[in-house]
Structures are given as C-alpha cells and as structure tokens.
Amino acid sequence: MQRQVLVAVIATSALFVGAAYATDAGPFEPDPPEPTPEVDSLAVTDRGCRGEIRSFAASKSGAGGTNVYRGVVETASPDAELTAKVARTSPENADIVTYRAVVRTIEPSNGTTSCKGEIAYRLEIDAPGGVTGKRVAVYLNGRIAHCSAGSTGPNPGCHRLYELARKTPVASNQSTAVG
C-alpha cells in the first residue's frame, strides 16, 4: 500500500512539473533579460558659425523610458559631426537606474576654417527605469550638459551625478548613433 501511494505521489509530481514546462510557468522559468539602453536618434537640427545658432538646452522624459535632450555644442568647424553612446552605470539590482549618455564631436580634416562652429542637436535615448526610478546624465565632449531624474519614491536628484562627473572618467560603448 505504501508503495502504491509513493508511486502515485511521484506520478502526480511529474505531471505538475511537465505542465509547468509545457506552459513556461513555474519556478523553472529564467528571469527575462534586463532591457538595455539605446540611442534611438541623434539629429543635427542646425549648424553654423558661433553666434548664429540660438543657444538653448532642454530635456524631457517620455513614456516607456524615452528621454529627449536638445542643446548646442561648440565645435572647431560648422562641418563637424556628432556621435552618441549610452550605457547603464548602476548595478543590476539598483532601485534607481542610472545611465550616462556621451555626445562627442568629430571634427573634419578639411572643415571650414573661416569660423568656429556651433551645432544644435536633438538626442533621443531609450533608458528603461528601475523599480523606483531612473537618472540620466548627458555629457558633451566630456562635460556634463544635461541631467534628468524621476522616481516614484524620494527624488533621486541630479546633484550626485554632478558630483560624480567631476570624479569619474567618461566612457561607454553600449549603443552608438551618428548624427
């Protein structure tokens, strides 16, 4: 009798485990991969000699992790191009996820030398938030230019990112765009 009960328990257990595998449910399912940040777009919206471009900076967080940044960067030539990279800088288990976006200028070897340049840009990145929020710092040629932060809990603020910017070298290689 005990043997029949043991066989019935083993058979029932195997049935539940098989059902869990068949439906991709249960404790055997792996955690989904962490979403990675991406540069959605980097666009040059205007270019010219210094003083010709309206200088402004703006940032906006949108739905689903999208962040948009606008600004003007000084260049050696109005013919320069821009590149952008974004990387996560916080650990995987962070409640407030932190990202670093890096915008750099690429000066042409045969660019205009009659004037120093300015380039207006629009950078859009997709940076998924953490359990309670996220922070994004945008660097232009190694200097912090924008910061945005949001949280469902206490405000994570950007003051810490500005402090870290003075101490931490800027580098990333996650996702790249050229504008």
C-alpha positions in Angstrom: 0.0 0.0 0.0 2.8 2.4 0.9 4.5 1.7 -2.4 1.3 2.5 -4.4 1.0 5.8 -2.6 4.6 6.6 -3.2 4.2 5.8 -6.9 1.0 8.0 -7.1 2.9 10.9 -5.4 5.8 10.6 -7.8 3.5 10.4 -10.9 1.5 13.4 -9.7 4.6 15.4 -9.1 5.9 14.5 -12.6 2.6 15.6 -14.1 2.8 19.1 -12.4 6.5 19.5 -13.4 5.6 18.6 -17.0 2.7 21.0 -17.0 5.0 23.8 -15.8 7.5 23.1 -18.6 4.8 22.9 -21.2 3.2 26.3 -20.2 6.6 28.1 -19.5 5.3 28.7 -16.0 6.6 27.8 -12.6 9.9 28.1 -10.8 11.9 26.8 -13.7 11.4 29.9 -15.9 14.5 32.1 -16.2 14.3 35.8 -15.4 13.8 37.9 -18.5 17.0 39.7 -19.6 17.5 43.3 -18.4 16.5 45.8 -21.1 19.5 47.7 -22.5 19.6 51.4 -23.1 19.7 52.5 -26.7 20.4 55.7 -28.7 17.1 56.0 -30.6 18.3 59.0 -32.6 20.8 61.8 -32.8 19.9 64.6 -35.2 21.7 67.8 -36.1 18.9 70.4 -36.2 21.0 73.4 -37.1 24.7 74.3 -37.7 26.6 77.5 -38.4 29.3 79.9 -37.1 29.3 80.7 -33.4 26.7 83.3 -32.5 24.4 82.3 -35.4 22.7 79.4 -33.6 20.1 80.1 -31.0 21.5 78.6 -27.8 19.2 76.6 -25.6 19.2 73.3 -23.7 16.2 71.2 -22.8 15.4 67.7 -21.6 12.2 65.7 -21.4 11.3 62.3 -20.1 8.7 60.5 -22.1 6.6 57.3 -21.8 8.3 53.9 -21.7 11.8 55.2 -20.8 12.3 57.6 -23.7 14.3 60.7 -22.9 14.9 63.7 -25.3 17.7 66.2 -24.9 18.3 69.3 -27.0 21.2 71.6 -26.9 24.0 73.4 -28.8 27.6 72.3 -28.8 30.6 74.5 -29.8 32.9 73.0 -32.4 36.0 73.9 -34.3 34.1 74.0 -37.6 30.4 74.1 -38.5 31.1 71.0 -40.7 31.7 68.8 -37.6 29.6 65.7 -36.9 28.3 64.3 -33.7 28.3 60.8 -32.2 26.3 59.5 -29.2 26.7 56.5 -26.9 24.6 55.4 -23.9 25.4 52.9 -21.1 24.0 51.9 -17.8 26.3 52.9 -14.9 24.3 51.5 -12.0 24.3 47.8 -10.8 21.7 45.4 -12.0 19.8 45.3 -8.7 19.6 49.1 -8.3 16.2 50.5 -7.5 17.1 53.8 -9.2 18.8 53.0 -12.5 21.5 55.5 -13.7 22.6 56.0 -17.3 25.4 58.0 -18.9 24.9 59.3 -22.5 28.0 60.7 -24.2 27.9 63.1 -27.1 31.2 63.8 -28.9 32.1 65.9 -31.9 34.1 64.6 -34.8 36.0 67.4 -36.5 36.5 67.1 -40.2 40.1 67.2 -41.5 39.1 69.5 -44.3 36.4 71.6 -42.5 35.7 75.3 -42.8 38.4 77.3 -41.0 36.8 80.7 -41.6 34.7 80.4 -38.4 34.4 78.4 -35.3 31.2 76.4 -35.3 28.1 75.6 -33.3 25.8 72.6 -33.8 22.3 72.3 -32.5 21.3 68.7 -31.8 18.4 66.6 -30.6 19.3 63.3 -28.8 16.7 60.7 -28.1 17.5 57.7 -25.9 15.5 54.8 -24.6 16.6 54.2 -21.0 14.3 51.9 -19.0 13.6 52.8 -15.4 14.3 50.8 -12.3 11.9 49.7 -9.5 11.5 53.2 -8.2 13.1 55.5 -10.9 16.0 56.5 -13.1 18.6 59.2 -13.7 20.3 60.1 -16.9 23.4 62.3 -17.3 24.3 63.6 -20.8 27.9 64.6 -21.4 29.1 66.9 -24.2 32.7 66.4 -25.1 33.4 65.1 -21.6 31.5 67.7 -19.6 28.0 67.1 -18.1 25.4 69.2 -20.0 22.0 67.7 -19.0 20.6 65.6 -16.2 17.1 64.3 -15.7 15.8 62.2 -12.9 12.4 60.8 -11.8 11.2 58.5 -9.1 8.1 57.1 -7.5 9.8 57.5 -4.1 12.2 60.2 -2.9 13.6 62.4 -5.6 16.9 60.8 -6.8 18.1 64.2 -8.0 21.0 65.0 -10.2 23.3 66.6 -7.6 25.0 63.3 -7.0 25.6 62.8 -10.8 27.2 66.3 -11.0 29.5 65.3 -8.1 30.4 62.0 -9.7 31.0 63.8 -13.1 33.9 65.6 -11.5 35.5 62.3 -10.3 34.6 59.7 -12.9 36.1 59.5 -16.4 33.6 59.4 -19.3 33.5 56.3 -21.4 30.8 53.9 -22.7 30.3 51.6 -25.6 26.7 50.2 -25.3 24.8 51.8 -28.1 26.0 54.3 -30.7 24.5 56.7 -33.2 26.0 59.3 -35.5 24.2 62.5 -36.5 
